[in-house]
Amino acid sequence: MPPSLVCGYNRAAILTEDGELLALPAEEARAALRRLKPPIVVHAPSTFRRLGLRGGAPALDLLELFAFVLPARPVAPTPRGIALALDMTPPATLDDAAALLPDIAETLLNRLAAGRTLPLNAHAAGVAARMGRAGWLWAPAVQEALGTIGEGLDGFRIWRRLPEWEEHPPPPPASSHAIAPSEARARLAGLLGAFAEQRPGQADYADAAATAFAPREARGDPHVVLAEAGTGTGKTLGYIAPASLWAERNHGTVWISTYTKLLQRQIDAELVRLHPNPVERRQRVVVRKGRENYLCLLNLEDNVGMALSGATGANLVPLGLIVRWAQATNDGDLQGGDLPGWFAELFGQSVTAALADRRGECIHGACTHYKRCFIEHTVRRARTADLVVANHALVMTQAAWQGLDDDTVPTRYVFDEGHHVFEAADSAFSAELSGVEGAELRRWLLGAEGGRSRARGLKRRIDELVVGHAKLEAPLEALLHAARALPAPGWSARLSDDAGPGLEALSAGQANPFEVFLHAARAQILARLPGDDQPGAYASLECEMFPPNPDVEAAAPALERAFSRMAEPIRTLLARLEERLDEDADTLDSATRSRIDAACRALRHRCLDRVTAWRAMLSALCSPRPEPGERPAHIYFLRADRREGIDRDVAFCRHHLDPTQAFAMTLVAPAHGLLITSATLRDAGEDAEADWEAAEARVGAAHLPSPAIRAAVGSPFDYARQTRAFVVNDVAADVAQLAPAYRALFLAAGGGGLGLFTAISRLRAVHARIAPDLEAAGIPLFAQHVDAMDNTTLIDVFRTEEESCLLGTDAMRDGVDVPGRALRLVVFERVPWPRPDILHRERRIHLSGGDVSGYDDRIARLRLRQAFGRLIRTATDRGVFVLLDRRTPTRLLSAMPAGVDVQRVGLAEAARQTRAFLAE
Ligand code: SF4
């Protein structure tokens, strides 16, 4: 067997080919590696990064072998994670891990050999052979295990072997039978099983949730239930019970929406209780994401073709693994589905990005893989599923567009993580006139202009629908001509050129109006920066739009005219395409009809909606200015995104002052019933009624005709017994003091610590200072923005490695579920106040009812409650919560659950008590 290598920070364990185990400092390990054959490792990028080998080195990565042998199987990317996935005894130390890696390799190869006759492995040898020629070091061992050398390219042509989906007629509308509370309880009891722990709160919660499924009594007036379920209530099964019953009884679909893809995965995992049989589950439950998340077989064919024709076979190794995965995947989801999160870390984001339909270039019925397309299949399955698990961004876009890939608009929703509705609506209903968006639209319309990209433009995509139809050709040509007003290739490099395109050139018709506008907007941002200091190399620079600089005001009308020259032919094209559907109804085959439908949807949403919003924003510049203090419907501002000291993009942004109004009107009012739920819907202030009203305002319930039904179920946990909470009062807010504080607390807990930060720079600085000491104490430290792993992978690793610690930002604070000892300490660097930007300033003025400081407090308290909620996930968990911000106002401490006594103590005392409490 080859040598094996496992790295900590600044040290490594190597098992040589002769079986000698070496524990070496990083420098000596680097020198030893030069003498050794390529070693077996787990997660090569993070292994070599820890060793200080930034450029990497040749290696046999066990994750690649795992992905080849057991495609689409989940595994945490550590020696322990792989050992657990293979039912092997996990290693306890770095040395044990190095010794175990050859055994893991052998186990995987044995499994492959045992399964060589399975259909999954019919073409495996051929795929491995090609990967071997492209430099895959596992190829000889894999071929030996398969007992054949293998040749031919058939293995890569997975698009020929996938099953075809069947078209079904659109389902009739759902009926409206109610779900009685007793029925919801009975379904819940069935889901939990006879021996489940009794949680009376969970049954009460299921009762309340059932109310959202009552028949609607008046148009525009849905049943809205706001249900707060304290951590540990078991709210997911609590709402799945009435939702699944309603779907079955009424032959309808309930859309369950949550905030992130990671949380979609968690909900999907819970649905195993409802449908333990995977075949039935696949039929009745569908996880739905945006198209850009799925494998596009046409892109795969293009990429495989390029890789096979290239001399070096670049990318053949990841493509070979993708082909293996495509045979085994449940739904072709590249992002957070059953393709492991670490895949992109191993091979780079660009590999998976090139395989997805990220730019809306799908050619639908004209695609040779249409009948096998993962996306099309998922869309169809979702139409007839009982439950669709989606995310807030997707369902809001779906409602705003009156359907995504078809005309489906749900009538019943569950919004889990309901405390994020405000942010999700803010993002979904805002508009941005930016260089990036403009350039993306140009590319969508005109395709790649020079360069190496093969992006197809609109003409190539809809050619067959248009050619020979003069009525369609003319507006298409006019649109493509007008699209040249969008930022041209190289716009970003020209953006920071102070002598860039000016108004004179614009009036002479010699400048791109979009670029002139961006240039003037950037000048306004720089002119209005506060102070004389240069902004940091990485910054988001903002200024208000009003009053606009004269150059911005002068550039706006020309850009507005350019957009109007685009809008007109789009409308004509849309109208004539729809006419064709009507006039040629007798002769059009269904594939062509669906292509025309898809082309109209894309033109409307990708192009017309965007151009219309941009025109409205530019028109606002010429409208009467808002008076100081006046409550605006929208907030307008300019933003520049600065990276490495250069402004890469400039955006003119429009946000709703209260985005929940758009949410309520677009999504909630047309629905029949909604359950909005979370562990932290309400603030824990002194006035319960005010807390409910604030919760209603944050989800838009206040904009509906009937009041929302309120329900609250307390947490079953005994927080006073299970937790301790401290505010440390002798640590200053600088990294020099924060780093030792984190180190002392993580050591006191013996690992299992989650460190939360409000700034990435401080997270990185603290990580650099404490990682070696923790490592020396046997506590691996992982970190978002430091380790070459995405958030999902980091959480999987943190959950698997019980003694490890993890540093992260917002995404780690909300909704992450790590039960048991793996998470026993949460340390917050400072109070999570809202970011003091223009949007927040306006909202705290106009949405706070005059209590601006109370508005800020409420947001900070809800964030603290979310963070505290990570700590205790089961009745047997114990945990410590620490705030390192000595300026923490006492009024925020009501965020902690009832019974938790927050002590203000010095760091040494906090560490002592943490150690003692967790050792009890
Ligand atoms: S139908 Fe569209 S998304 Fe599907 S494989 Fe073809 S081009 Fe890709």
Residues whose N, C-alpha, C, O or C-beta is under 5 A from the ligand:
A	BS01	SF4	C296 L297 L298 D357 C362 I363 H364 C367 H369 Y370 C373 I375
